[in-house]
Amino acid sequence: MKALSDKGQVENVSFHALMTKTPTYNSGHKIVFDQVKFTQGNGYNPADGVFTATVPGTYMFMTTVRTTTAMVTS
């Protein structure tokens, strides 16, 4: 995402984060990624998992989710 700063320079706001562990979540639980590849423009806070739009504009988020199912036999 690019936006013009008040100085006329282009500001990039982006991040790439992923989960390397197998978490267990309850309904309403916030997902905080455990590995951040990069964050630019101070939008993503890796400590609390919150993204803040630091410049006005339209933002796009893409996700890939993979789940596994454990089989239990008796």
Secondary structure, DSSP 8 states (H G I E B T S, - for coil): -EEE-TTS-EEE-EEEEE--S-----TT-----SEEEEEESS-EETTTTEE---SSS-----------------
